[in-house]
């Protein structure tokens, strides 16, 4: 088993660091630059930064430059990335990976183009999921703010086939709730694909990170609220993973 990565996720809205609950009620946390600086000192493996206003504005080069100048760890950038030119500019600014969501749903061939042009290792497809009344899980569109009736597992298989190097999987119901990851959701996707899956949405304690890896074989664990509202640190999580027999990077 590869070492499990611990990844803080920062979300930016109206140029402030925010934290949502079930993708709504965005609470102002403070300065995203201050948060980046803190995580630089806390032994995180990677960082994900999502600009929630990007679907309207596209990537903001000046904002990304501000972040990359302060970030000394592998960095994934998402928000409003819709073209190959967008990807090129974000990577040139200093991101190691890019995350796409709505653009991939609108035009799945965009994944093929992105992977062929830049290499699948830097293409992360973000999937936001909610439980379907009919059973299973369906894709939630952040920009449309509604379910799409598309199967998460079917879409996960397709994005892998089209060249995505990684999937970031977020439970809409668990987002910001701090009551644990949706392990059934994560397991459904990890069993359907062979590329790494980042579990996101719901972490509230160190035990939640262990549980999702043990039950679903997630390759990485992303979190936000647990770092903003508790004393849990990335190192606490890594130490707990290792004590539970799960390899992590120390």
Residue pairs with C-beta under 8 A, 6 or more apart in sequence:
1 246
1 247
2 219
2 247
3 247
3 248
3 249
4 213
4 218
4 219
4 220
4 221
4 241
4 246
4 247
4 248
5 45
5 46
5 198
5 219
5 220
5 221
5 249
6 44
6 45
6 209
6 220
6 221
6 223
6 234
6 237
6 238
6 241
6 248
6 249
7 44
7 45
7 46
7 47
7 48
7 198
7 220
7 221
7 222
7 223
8 35
8 39
8 44
8 47
8 48
8 222
8 223
8 224
8 227
8 234
9 47
9 48
9 49
9 50
9 200
9 222
9 223
9 224
10 17
10 32
10 35
10 36
10 47
10 48
10 49
10 50
10 224
11 17
11 18
11 19
11 20
11 26
11 49
11 50
11 52
11 224
12 18
12 32
12 49
12 50
12 51
12 52
12 53
12 63
12 79
13 26
13 51
13 52
13 53
14 53
15 63
16 28
16 29
16 30
16 31
16 32
17 28
17 29
17 30
17 31
17 32
17 34
17 35
18 26
18 27
18 28
18 29
18 52
19 26
19 27
19 29
19 176
19 224
19 225
19 228
20 26
20 27
20 175
20 176
21 27
21 175
21 176
21 177
22 172
22 173
22 175
22 176
22 177
23 128
23 140
23 142
23 145
23 172
23 175
25 176
26 52
29 35
29 228
32 49
32 67
33 66
33 67
33 70
36 47
36 49
36 67
36 70
36 71
37 70
39 47
39 73
39 234
40 70
40 71
40 72
40 73
42 233
42 234
42 235
43 234
43 235
43 238
43 250
44 73
44 234
45 73
45 74
45 220
45 234
45 249
46 73
46 74
46 75
46 76
46 96
46 220
47 71
47 73
47 74
47 75
47 76
48 75
48 76
48 78
48 99
48 168
48 198
48 222
49 67
49 75
49 76
49 77
49 78
50 77
50 78
50 79
50 99
51 57
51 59
51 60
51 63
51 77
51 78
51 79
51 80
52 79
52 142
53 79
53 80
54 60
54 78
54 79
54 80
54 81
55 79
55 80
55 102
55 142
55 143
56 80
57 80
58 80
58 81
58 82
58 86
59 77
59 79
59 80
59 81
59 86
59 89
59 90
61 89
61 93
64 77
64 90
64 93
64 94
64 95
65 93
65 94
67 75
67 77
68 75
68 93
68 94
68 95
69 94
71 94
74 96
74 97
75 94
75 95
75 96
75 97
76 95
76 96
76 97
76 98
76 99
76 124
76 168
77 90
77 95
77 97
77 98
77 99
78 98
78 99
78 100
78 101
78 124
78 126
79 99
80 86
81 87
81 90
81 98
81 99
81 100
81 103
82 100
82 102
82 103
82 110
83 103
84 113
84 114
84 117
86 98
87 98
87 114
87 117
87 118
88 118
90 98
91 98
91 118
91 122
96 122
97 121
97 122
97 123
97 124
97 165
97 166
98 114
98 122
98 123
98 124
99 124
99 125
99 126
99 168
100 110
100 111
100 114
100 123
100 124
100 125
100 126
101 125
101 126
101 127
101 128
101 142
102 141
102 142
102 143
103 110
104 110
104 111
104 125
104 159
105 139
105 141
105 148
105 150
105 155
108 158
108 159
108 162
109 162
111 123
111 125
111 159
111 162
111 163
111 164
112 162
112 163
114 123
114 163
115 123
115 162
115 163
115 164
115 165
116 163
119 165
120 163
120 164
120 165
121 165
122 165
123 163
123 164
123 165
123 166
124 164
124 165
124 166
124 167
124 168
124 198
125 159
125 164
125 166
125 167
125 168
126 167
126 168
126 170
127 139
127 152
127 155
127 156
127 159
127 167
127 168
127 169
127 170
127 189
128 139
128 140
128 141
128 142
128 170
128 172
129 137
129 138
129 139
129 140
129 152
129 169
129 170
129 171
129 172
129 182
129 185
130 137
130 138
130 140
130 147
130 171
130 172
130 173
131 137
131 138
131 173
132 138
132 147
132 149
136 151
136 152
136 153
136 188
137 151
137 152
137 153
137 185
137 188
138 147
138 148
138 149
138 150
138 151
138 152
139 147
139 148
139 150
139 151
139 152
139 155
140 146
140 147
140 148
140 172
141 147
141 148
152 169
152 185
152 188
152 189
153 188
153 189
153 192
156 167
156 169
156 189
156 192
156 193
157 192
157 193
159 167
160 167
160 193
160 194
160 195
164 195
165 195
165 196
166 195
166 196
166 197
166 198
166 219
167 189
167 193
167 195
167 196
167 197
167 198
168 197
168 198
168 200
168 222
169 185
169 186
169 189
169 197
169 198
169 199
169 200
170 200
170 201
170 222
171 181
171 182
171 185
171 200
171 201
171 202
172 201
173 182
173 201
174 180
174 181
174 182
174 201
174 202
175 201
175 202
176 224
176 225
177 202
177 204
178 202
178 203
178 204
178 205
178 225
178 226
178 229
179 202
179 204
180 202
180 203
180 204
180 205
180 208
180 211
180 212
181 199
181 200
181 201
181 202
181 203
181 208
181 211
181 212
181 216
181 221
182 201
182 202
183 211
183 212
183 215
183 216
186 197
186 199
186 212
186 215
186 216
186 218
187 215
187 216
187 217
189 197
190 197
190 216
190 217
190 218
196 219
196 220
197 216
197 218
197 219
197 220
198 218
198 219
198 220
198 221
198 222
199 212
199 213
199 216
199 218
199 220
199 221
199 222
200 221
200 222
200 223
202 208
203 209
203 212
203 221
203 223
203 225
203 226
204 225
204 226
204 230
205 226
205 230
205 232
206 232
206 236
206 237
206 240
207 240
208 226
209 221
209 223
209 237
209 240
209 241
210 240
210 241
210 244
210 246
212 218
212 221
213 221
213 241
213 246
214 244
214 246
221 237
226 232
227 233
227 234
235 250
237 248
238 248
238 249
238 250
239 250
241 247
241 248
242 248
242 250
